[in-house]
Amino acid sequence: MPQRHVPLPTGPLTGRRTPLRRVAAQACAALNQALDLLPLGRWLHRRIRRGLQLSELELRLRRPAPGLDGLRIAFVSDVHAGSFMDAGDLHAIFESVAAANPDLVLFGGDLINTRERELLHYREPLRLLRPALGMFAVPGNHDLFWGRDLGLWSAFLEDQGVTVLCNRGVRIARGGTSLWLCGVDDLTEGSPDLRLALDGRRDGEATVLLSHHPDFFFEAAAADVDLTLSGHTHGGQIRLFGRAPIHHSRFGYEQGWFQEADCSLYVGRGVGVTLLPIRIDARPEVPIVTVRCPVATGDERTGTAAREAGVGSGLAT
């Protein structure tokens, strides 16, 4: 279990939302809605969506897990539905995700912008996604805009077939091998608990963690988590001369791959925007991660078979 805990973000843009910041965020949301009615706003909006990149990536596991070889994971984060993003946009995005034929679809938080009713944009588009091993989600700071009560947010997603992993995990079984898939609450607005998320993980079991905020990798790497998937940063959203003027990670986890010891973090750029429908040098992204596994030796194959006897395919209870 982890021997260190990630320091909480602080500051006007990265810390917990204060009443003043909440009012400012509501004003920004109102500006979003007004801009989206203007021809220029709609043009910028469509331009962003057309730039969506499905990044084909590979994760090489450290230990043999032959049943997981070829597993495809789609990671959808920072949609901010309601902020230049409606049901029609989600329909087009999810069509592209479905065409990539993922086995798992994982939602990395900030599904909505400021209002729970923005979840209704997802009702029809989610029907396009039918991954063989299911859909899972964790909350982001915008999902917790009005407080820590995720009741309506979670109930809606569960009704649409999306399992919420807020400080908990599930075992995914595929080809006689298992994967521990888990998630934590948001780092700034929630109460993430990695100990609870990993409760039930077997020794040496391949592990994927969903955490909206990438700084949680500081804690996950100490707990031997193979892959952490995060968003939150939008890749900077606006990058000038290769740098983002606004930083959301004290460790510099802005976008792409990061490594600590044998543990990996991927920070996706997300698909949506906040404040303005502008992305510069930070294209919207849905990473598609394909798992690759080392070949087991004879002794390892025998041990693995003994440990995982009876594991089938799908969600293990």
C-alpha positions in Angstrom: 0.0 0.0 0.0 1.2 3.6 -0.6 3.7 5.1 1.8 3.2 8.7 0.6 0.3 11.0 -0.2 0.0 13.5 -3.0 0.0 17.2 -1.8 -3.3 18.9 -2.5 -3.3 21.5 -5.2 -3.6 25.1 -4.0 -4.0 28.4 -5.8 -6.6 30.5 -7.6 -6.8 28.1 -10.6 -5.8 24.7 -9.2 -7.1 24.6 -5.7 -10.5 23.8 -4.2 -13.3 25.9 -5.6 -14.2 28.8 -3.3 -17.6 30.5 -3.4 -16.0 33.4 -5.4 -14.5 31.0 -7.9 -17.9 29.2 -8.2 -19.6 32.5 -9.1 -16.8 33.2 -11.6 -17.2 29.7 -13.1 -21.0 30.3 -13.5 -20.3 33.6 -15.3 -17.8 31.8 -17.6 -20.5 29.1 -18.3 -23.0 31.8 -19.2 -20.4 33.3 -21.6 -19.8 29.9 -23.1 -23.6 29.5 -23.9 -23.8 33.0 -25.4 -20.7 32.5 -27.6 -22.1 29.2 -28.8 -25.0 31.0 -30.3 -22.8 33.3 -32.4 -21.6 32.2 -35.9 -18.0 32.7 -34.9 -18.4 30.6 -31.7 -20.2 27.8 -33.7 -17.4 27.8 -36.3 -14.7 27.6 -33.6 -16.7 24.9 -31.9 -17.0 22.7 -35.0 -13.3 23.3 -35.8 -12.3 21.8 -32.5 -14.5 18.8 -32.9 -13.2 18.1 -36.4 -9.6 18.1 -34.9 -10.4 15.2 -32.6 -7.5 12.7 -32.5 -7.8 9.1 -31.6 -4.2 8.4 -30.4 -3.2 4.8 -30.8 -0.9 4.0 -27.9 0.6 0.8 -26.4 1.1 -0.1 -22.8 3.6 -2.9 -22.2 2.9 -4.7 -18.9 5.8 -5.7 -16.7 4.5 -9.2 -15.9 3.1 -12.0 -18.1 -0.7 -11.7 -18.5 -1.4 -13.4 -21.8 -5.2 -13.0 -21.7 -4.8 -9.2 -21.6 -2.6 -9.0 -24.7 -4.4 -6.9 -27.3 -6.9 -5.5 -24.8 -8.0 -2.1 -26.1 -9.0 0.8 -23.8 -10.6 4.0 -24.9 -10.1 6.9 -22.5 -12.6 9.7 -22.8 -12.1 12.7 -20.5 -12.9 16.4 -20.0 -15.9 16.5 -22.3 -17.5 19.4 -20.4 -20.9 18.8 -21.9 -22.9 22.0 -22.0 -19.8 24.1 -22.7 -19.7 24.2 -26.5 -20.6 20.5 -26.5 -24.1 19.1 -27.0 -25.7 15.8 -27.8 -24.9 16.1 -31.5 -21.3 16.6 -30.7 -21.2 13.6 -28.4 -22.9 11.5 -31.0 -20.2 12.2 -33.5 -17.4 11.7 -30.9 -18.8 8.4 -29.7 -19.3 7.1 -33.2 -15.6 7.6 -33.7 -14.8 5.9 -30.4 -17.1 2.9 -31.3 -15.4 2.5 -34.6 -12.0 2.0 -32.8 -13.5 -1.2 -31.4 -12.4 -0.8 -27.7 -12.9 -3.6 -25.2 -13.3 -1.0 -22.4 -14.5 2.6 -22.5 -13.3 4.6 -19.5 -14.5 8.1 -18.6 -11.9 10.2 -16.8 -14.1 13.0 -15.3 -15.5 16.4 -16.1 -18.3 14.9 -18.1 -20.3 18.0 -17.4 -19.4 21.6 -17.0 -21.5 23.2 -14.2 -25.0 21.8 -14.2 -26.2 18.2 -13.6 -28.9 18.5 -16.3 -26.0 18.6 -18.8 -25.8 14.9 -18.3 -28.9 14.6 -20.5 -26.7 15.2 -23.5 -25.3 11.7 -22.9 -28.5 9.7 -23.0 -28.7 8.9 -26.7 -25.0 9.0 -27.6 -24.0 6.5 -24.9 -26.1 3.9 -26.7 -23.5 3.9 -29.5 -20.9 2.5 -27.2 -21.1 -1.3 -26.5 -17.6 -2.3 -25.4 -17.4 -6.0 -24.6 -16.0 -5.5 -21.1 -18.0 -2.5 -20.1 -17.9 1.3 -19.4 -16.6 2.9 -16.3 -16.2 6.4 -14.9 -14.7 8.6 -12.2 -15.7 12.2 -11.3 -13.8 15.3 -12.0 -13.8 18.7 -10.4 -16.6 20.0 -12.7 -18.8 17.0 -11.9 -18.5 18.1 -8.2 -19.3 21.7 -9.0 -22.1 21.9 -6.4 -20.6 19.7 -3.7 -19.5 16.2 -2.9 -22.9 14.5 -3.4 -22.6 12.5 -6.6 -26.0 10.8 -6.1 -27.7 12.1 -9.3 -24.5 12.0 -11.3 -23.8 8.4 -10.4 -27.4 7.3 -10.7 -27.7 8.7 -14.3 -24.5 7.0 -15.4 -25.4 3.7 -13.8 -28.8 3.8 -15.6 -26.9 4.2 -18.9 -24.7 1.2 -18.2 -21.6 3.1 -16.9 -20.2 1.8 -13.7 -18.9 4.5 -11.4 -15.6 3.7 -9.7 -15.3 6.3 -7.0 -12.7 4.9 -4.5 -13.4 1.4 -5.5 -12.3 -1.3 -8.0 -13.5 -4.2 -10.0 -11.8 -7.3 -11.5 -12.0 -7.5 -15.2 -11.4 -11.0 -16.6 -10.3 -11.8 -20.1 -8.8 -14.9 -21.7 -8.1 -16.5 -18.3 -6.2 -13.5 -17.0 -7.5 -10.7 -14.7 -7.0 -7.0 -14.6 -7.8 -4.8 -11.5 -9.6 -1.7 -12.8 -10.1 1.0 -10.2 -10.8 4.7 -9.7 -10.6 7.5 -7.2 -12.5 10.6 -6.3 -11.3 14.0 -7.7 -8.2 15.3 -6.0 -9.3 18.9 -5.6 -13.1 18.7 -5.0 -13.5 15.2 -3.6 -11.8 12.8 -1.2 -9.6 10.3 -3.2 -8.8 7.1 -1.3 -6.3 4.8 -3.1 -6.4 2.3 -0.3 -10.1 1.7 -0.9 -9.7 1.6 -4.7 -7.0 -1.1 -4.4 -8.9 -3.2 -1.8 -9.3 -6.6 -3.4 -6.4 -6.4 -5.8 -4.3 -9.6 -5.9 -0.6 -9.7 -5.5 1.1 -9.0 -8.9 -2.2 -8.3 -10.6 -2.1 -5.9 -13.5 -3.7 -2.6 -12.4 -5.3 0.3 -14.2 -6.3 3.4 -12.2 -8.6 6.2 -13.3 -7.8 9.6 -11.6 -9.1 12.8 -13.0 -6.2 14.8 -11.7 -2.8 13.6 -13.0 -0.9 14.6 -9.8 -2.4 11.6 -8.1 0.2 9.5 -10.0 2.6 10.6 -7.2 0.6 8.3 -4.9 -0.4 5.6 -7.5 3.2 4.9 -8.5 4.1 4.3 -4.8 1.4 1.7 -4.8 2.7 -0.2 -7.8 -0.1 0.7 -10.2 0.8 -0.3 -13.7 -1.1 2.5 -15.5 -2.8 5.6 -14.3 -5.1 7.4 -16.8 -5.8 11.1 -16.2 -7.1 14.2 -17.8 -7.9 17.6 -16.3 -5.2 19.7 -18.0 -6.6 19.7 -21.5 -3.0 19.5 -22.6 -2.8 23.2 -21.6 -5.7 23.9 -24.1 -3.6 26.9 -25.3 0.1 26.3 -25.8 2.4 29.0 -27.1 5.9 28.2 -28.3 5.4 24.6 -26.9 4.5 25.8 -23.4 1.1 26.2 -21.6 0.7 29.6 -19.8 -1.7 28.0 -17.3 -0.5 25.0 -15.4 -2.7 22.5 -13.6 -0.1 20.1 -12.3 2.6 20.9 -9.8 4.7 18.0 -11.2 4.5 19.1 -14.8 2.1 16.3 -15.9 0.5 18.3 -18.8 0.0 15.7 -21.5 1.3 12.4 -22.8 3.4 9.7 -21.1 5.2 9.9 -17.8 7.1 7.2 -16.0 8.1 6.5 -12.4 10.0 3.3 -11.7 8.0 0.7 -13.7 4.7 2.6 -13.4 3.2 4.7 -16.2 0.9 7.7 -16.4 -0.9 8.9 -19.5 -2.4 12.4 -19.4 -5.0 12.8 -22.2 -5.8 16.2 -23.6 -9.5 15.5 -23.4 -12.2 16.3 -25.9 -13.8 19.5 -24.7 -12.9 23.1 -23.7 -13.7 25.6 -21.0 -14.1 29.4 -21.1 -13.4 29.7 -24.9 -13.9 27.4 -27.8 -10.2 27.6 -28.6 -7.4 25.0 -28.6 -3.9 26.0 -29.8 -1.3 23.2 -30.2 -3.4 21.0 -28.0 -5.8 19.0 -30.2 -8.7 17.2 -28.6 -7.9 13.6 -28.0 -9.3 10.2 -27.1 -6.4 7.9 -26.4 -6.8 4.2 -27.4 -4.4 2.2 -25.3 -3.6 -1.4 -26.5 -2.2 -3.6 -23.8 0.9 -5.7 -24.7 2.3 -8.4 -22.4 5.7 -10.1 -22.1 5.9 -13.8 -22.9 5.8 -16.0 -19.8 8.5 -18.6 -19.0 7.5 -22.1 -18.3 7.5 -21.7 -14.5 5.5 -18.4 -14.7 2.9 -20.0 -16.9 2.4 -22.8 -14.4 2.1 -20.3 -11.5 -0.3 -18.0 -13.4 -2.6 -20.9 -14.4 -2.8 -22.1 -10.8 -3.6 -18.6 -9.5 -6.2 -17.8 -12.1 -8.0 -21.1 -12.5 -11.7 -20.5 -13.0 -11.3 -16.9 -14.3 -13.5 -16.5 -17.4 -14.3 -13.5 -19.5 -16.0 -10.3 -18.4 -16.6 -8.7 -15.1 -15.6 -11.0 -12.2 -17.6 -10.7 -9.0 
